Amino acid sequence: MNKNVKMITTGEEGRVLVKLALPMTAGILGMIIFNLMDTYFVGKLGTVELAALSFTFPVIMIISSIAHGLGVGMTTAVSRATGRQDRESQIRLVTHGMILSFLVVLVFVIIGQMTIDPVFRLLGADDTTLPVIKEYMRIWYWGVVFVVVPMTGNSAIRGLGDTKTPGIVMMIAALINTVLDPLLIFGIGPFPELGVAGAALATVTARAITFCVAIYILGFRDKVFSFRGERLTGFWKSWKEILYVGVPNSLTKMIVPIGAGVVTGIIARNGRAAVAGFGVATRIELFSLLFSNSLISVLPVFIGQNWGRGRKDRVLRGLRLSENFTLIYGALLYVILFFTARPLGGLFNPNPDVVDVIVYYLRIVPLGYGLQAMMQVGVTSLNVLKKPIPAALLTLIQMFCLYIPLATVGNLHFGIFGIFASLALSYLIMGPVTHIMNKNYITKLKCG
């Protein structure tokens, strides 16, 4: 077996999860820096530009969700093969999965470039923000290959047991983006002043780094990316295995940004400043949830390898530890964000109306962070255990049966406060429900 493959089916579960999650923290931090730096520097251009960037967030997250779904399918399949110590299956799954991600990119580029105007008008963009949105998305769509393919490749690397390398690569790319953002947005030195288009170009350039490195690692270091001896029938077998988990997981992940798009439309009724504040708050939220998201991101590797080895006991203990951590972490975050909401908001935009929206969000929504993470733990577990339909159903209920209806009513009676309170309430309800359903499925399923 490849020397870079790290088996995680032995040792104390808590230590294994920490060892896996810590390197991922750097990677997720890199992703967050991408979003925060774009938001920070674009916010210096004005409220219109910041609102335009906020409108792009749901669409970008939908595409990232599809890529993430493919990644989870890849991680699940590869980690199970790793647990069985099946080298041939590793090579087959990684090779065919990467080719699949290339094909998916082609669809994104064509559809995305053709639908910018109608999609963003549907989200509530007006004649002032739409031209700015177009500047950003025209460039971003052409660079989508550097978003989707590396996400799939990094998922394959994690499936092999290596969570350190993807984290390092993502952090380096984030630092490159941070350097390029002000240079290209404001035209510092020899660089042209491109405004929001500069933010998009900086992101695409940095993402290209992750693309090259992922291909190198899989093809030359781990040697699991190869075209020799492959047949068409092998492709269909691999794609079926990856997509069985990947498609429902993509749909599950897409529910959140689609719902966010609907909510953005509701928030837009309260003005451009409300949209800008909502966009900033959600990016601060991404940073705040860094450690719980790092833990959740490595659960597919932990569950997949241990389940492949027939270690249901380790899976149950790992999930229990994960849930306990997220509840404690969520409570701590609420206290911190409650008292720091206003100074944090002021960092991104001086408009007091924008800052007020940020404060509302960060003093209300974090009430549900612990149970939100508990829900994500359960949904992740169900997907890895090849129960994607219940996972998707739980997410669908949280978003479209609870959050959006409650937000619609809440906006009518309480404005922005009602929208944000609805989100916290939906997490408080669905966290325990997901925990119970996941535990019932694990108890009944045969391990191995």
N, C-alpha and C positions, 0 to 999 in steps of 0.2 A: 504494500500500500504506500501511496505517496507520502513522503516525510512531512509534508505540510498539512496533512489531514490530522486533525486533533480529535480523538475520540472523547466523548463527554458522557459516557455511560457508567463511569465509576466516580467515586469521590463524593464528598458531602455536597448535597444539592445546592445549598445556598452559596457555597464558595464557587461552585462551577458556574452558576448564574452570574455572580459578580465578575468572575474572570472573563466570561463571554461579553457581559454588558459594558464593562469599562472601556474597552477599545471602541465599541459602537458609540459610546458617548461622544468621542471625538468626531466620528462620522456624522452623527445627527447634529452635533454642534456646528459642523461645517455647513450642513443644509440650512440650519437656522440663520447662520451668519449671512448666507446668500440672501435670504429674505429680509433680514433686518437691515443690512447695508443698502440694498436697493431701496427699501422704504425710507431709511434715514436720509440718503442723499437726494432721492427724488422729492422727499418732503421739503427740502431746501428750495426746490423750484417753485413751490406754491401749492395751494389747496387743490386746484384743478388737476395738476399732475399727480398729486397723491391720491385723489379720488379715482383718477383713471387707472393707476396701478392697482388700487383696491378692486376695481371691477375685473381686472384680469385674473385675480387670485382664484376664484372658483373654476374658471376654465383651465388654468394651468394645473390645478389640483385634480381635475377630472382626468386629464391626460396622465398625470403622475400616478393617479390611482390605478389606471389600467396597467401602467408599467409596474407598479407595486404588486398588483395581482399576479401578473406574469412572474414576478420575482418570488412571491410566496409559493406559487406552483413549482418554480424551479428549486427553491430551497427545500420544500417538502419532499420532492422526488429525489433530489440529490442526497439529502440528509438520510433518507431511508436506505438508499443504496450504500451510503457510507456506513450506516449502522450494520448492514449485512456484509460489509467489506467486499462489495461487488464493483470492481474496477471498471469492467466493460460497460456496465450500466451508467456509471459516472460519466464516462467519455461520451457515450451515446446521448444522454440527457442534456449535457452541457452544450455539445455541438449543435444538436437539433433545436434546443431552446434559444440559442443565440441567433440562429437563422430565422426562427419564428419572430423574434423581436425586430429584426430588420424589416420583415414583411409588414409588421404592425406599423412601423414608422412611416412607410409609404402611404398608408391610409391616412394617418394623422396629417401629413404635409398637405395632401390634396384637399381633404375636407376642411382642414383648418383655414387655409388661405382663401377658400371660397365662401366661408361663412362668417367672417369677422363682423361685418356690418349687422346682419340680422341677429346674430347671437347676442352681441353686446347691447343692441337696442332692446332686445327681449329682457336683458338683465336690468335695464333702466338707465343706460348711458344716454346722455343728451348730446346736442350738437356741439357743445363745448368740449366735453370729455372724449367723444368718439374719435376725433382726429388724433388725439394723443394716444389713445388705446391702439389705434392702427399703427402708429410709429413703433410702438413696442412689440406688438404681436406679429407684424410682418417679419421681423428679424427672428423673433423667438421660435416661430413655427418652422423656419428653415433649419434651425439648430436643434429640432426635436430629436433627431437621431442621437445627439449627444446626451439626451436626457433618458430616453427609454433603454437603449442598448447597455449603457453602463449600469443602470439599476438592475437589469437582468443578470449581467455579468457579476456584479457584486453579490447578488443573491446566490449565485452558483458558488462563489468563493466561500460565503458563509455556510452554505450547505456542506462544504467539505470540512467545516469546523474552524475556519480561519476568519474570525471577526475583527482581527487587528488590522490587516492590510486594507480592507475597504474603508475603515475609519480614517486611517492615515491619509489615504488618497483623497477622500472627500474633504478633509481639513485643509490639505494643501490647495485644492481647487478653490475652496472658500477664501483662502488668503489671497489668491490671485485675483478673484472677483473683487475683493475689498480694495485692492490696489488699483484695479482698472476702473472701478465705478467712478470715483471723482475725476480721474483723468479724462474719461470719455464723456461723462455727463456735462462737466463744466469747461472742458477744453483746456486743461492745464498743460503748459509747455508746448511741445510740438503736436499734441493731440487735438483733433477737431472737437468743437463743442457740439455734441449731438443730443443733449437733453435726455429724454426717456429712452430714445433709441440707443444711446450710449449704455444705459443700464442693461438693455437687452443684449447688446453686443458683448458686454463684459461677462454676462452670465453664460452666453453660448461659448465664448472663448475658454472660460474656466471649465465648463462641462466637457469640452473637447479633451482636456487633460485626463479626466476620469475615463473617457472612452478609450484612449490609447493605452492607458495603464491596465485596464480590465482585460483588453485583448491580449496584451503581453503576458500578464500573469496566467491566464487560462491556457494560452497557446504554448508558452515557452517555459514558464516556471512549473506549473502543475501538470502541463501536458494532458489536459482533458478537453481540448478544443482541436479536433482533427477531422478531416474529410476522407481519410483513407478507408476504403472498404465499406462506405455507407451506402445503403440502398433506400429507395423511395418508401418501401414498406416500413423500414425502420423509422423514418420520419413520422409517419402517421402514428406509430406506436408511442413514440416519445411525446409528440404533441398531445395525444389523448391523455397521457399520464400527467403532463404539466397543466393542460387546460382544464382537466377535471377539477382541480383545486383552483387554478388560476382564474378561470372565467367567473365563477361565482364570487371569488374573492375580489376580483376587479369590480364586479357589480356592487358588492358590499361596500368597497372603498368609495365607489362613485356616488353612492347614496349621500355621503356627507358633503362633498363639494356641490352636488346638484342641489341639495337642500340649502347649502350656503348661498348658492346663486339665487334661489327663491327668496331666502331671507334678505339678501342684499337688495333685491327688488322692493321688499317691504320697507327696509331701512331707508331706501332712496326717497321714499315719500316724505321723509323727515328732513331732506335737504342734502346738498353735496358734502357739507361738513360732517354729517352723520355717517355717510359712506366712508369718508376718509378716516374718521375716528375708529370705525368698526374694522377697517383694514389694518390700522396700526395695532389695535388691541389683539387681533387674532395672531399677529406676528409676535407680539410680546408673549402671548399664550404659548406659542410653539417653543420659545426659549425657556419659559417657566417649566414646561412639562418634559424638559430634556431627559432627566434621569428615568422617569417612568416610561417614556417612549423608548429609551435605550433598552430597558429590560424587556419590554414587549417585543421589540424587534428581533431579539435573539431567542425568544420562546420557540419559534418554528424549528430552529436547529436543535434545541434541547429536547423538545417533545418528539421531533422526528427521529432522531438517533436513538433515544431511549425506547420509544415505541417499537422501532425496528428491531431492537434487541429483546423485546418482550418485557420491559421493565415498567409496568404500569405503576408500581409503587413509587418509583422515582418521579414519574410524571405528576402524580397526585401531590407529592410533597413539594415539588417545584412550583406547581400552580398555587398551592396554599401560601408558600413563602412570598410569591409574587404579589398575590392579592393583599397580604398583610402590609407589604412595603408600600404599595400604591395608596392604601388608605391613610397611612401615617404621613406619607409624602404630600398627599393632597391636602390634608389638614394644615400642615406646615406652610404650604404655598398660599393658602387662603389668608393666613395671618400676615405673611410678608407682603402680598400684593395689596391687601386692604390699605396698608399704611404707606405704600410706595407708589400707589396708582397715579397720583397727580404729578409728582416729579418725573416719573417715567414718561407720561404722556407729553409733558413739556419738552422732552428731548427731541421729539420727532416733528412737532409743528407748534408754532406759537399761537395759532388761532384758538381762543378760549372755548369756542363751540366744539372744536375737534377734541380738545383736551377733556371737556366735560363728558363726551361720549366714551372716551377711553376710560375715564374714572368709573363711570357707571358699569361698564363691562367688567373691569378688573375687581370691582367690589361686590359683584353679584354672581357671575358665572363660576368663579373658582370654588363656590360652595359645593359644586358637584364634581370637582376634579377627581377626588378619590374614587367615587363610584363610576365616573366616566372611564377611568383606567381599569377598574375592575371589569367593566363591560368589555373593554378592548382585550383584556386577558382571556376572557371566555370566548369571544368571537375568534380570536387567533387560534385558540386551542381547537375549537370546532372545525375550523378550516383545515388545520394540519391533520386532524383525525378523519378527514374526508367526509365531513358533515357540513358542507358549505351552504346548503339550503337553509337549515336552522340559523346559521350565522347571518346570512343575508336577511332573513325574516326579522331577526332581533334588531338589526340596524335599521331596517325599513320602518319598523314600528316606532323606534325611538325618534326618527326624523320626521316621517310623514303622518304618523298617527298621533304623535305627542307634540313635538317641537313646533312644527309649522302651523298646525291648527291653533295651538296655544299662543304662538307668537302673533298670529293674525288678530286674534281676539285681544291679546295683551296690548298690541299697538293701538288698537282703536280706543281702549280705555285708559292706558297708562303710558303710551308712547314708547320711547326707547327702553325705559325701565321694564315694561311688560314683555318686550321681546327677549331681553337678556334673562329675566327671571324664568321665562318659559324654557330656555335652554338648560338652566341649572336644574329645574324640576324634572325635565325629561331624563337627565342622568340619574337623579336620585331614585327614580322609579325603575329604570331599566338595568342599573348595576346589579341589584340583588336578583332580579329575574334571570339575567344572563348567568350569574354564578350558579343558581339552582339547576338550570337547564344543562349547562356544561358538565356539572358533577354527575347528573343522572346519566348522560350519554357515556361518559368515561366508565362509570360503574358497569354499564351493560355491554360495552364493546369488548371484543376479544383482542388482546394485545399481541403484536408480533408482525 
